[in-house]
Amino acid sequence: MVYTPRPPLAGDFTTLSWETSAPRTPVTMGEVVESGPRNKFGQPGECYNFLIAVLDPLGDYAWAEDTVCADEWTDFAWKDTLLPPR
């Protein structure tokens, strides 16, 4: 499921409107999880640096940095091997 925001008021497409994709149901150990953000109303040449973090049920996390431009999706694949061992 993807959260779909409403368009900015009065056609103001300079407003950030983030959409995210990520599993909305539990995943199993060893499963690859894909997630990523985009600026739904991003314009050509409009780019943002961001940090994305994944938190597991034990409280451990992994993170990655990237740049998202225009209205393109930025996707990450997370494996349980990226999370620190307990």
Secondary structure, DSSP 8 states (H G I E B T S, - for coil): --------GGG-TTS--EEEE--SS---TT--EEEEEEETT--TT-EEEEEEEEE-TTS-EEEEEEEEETT----EEE-GGGS---
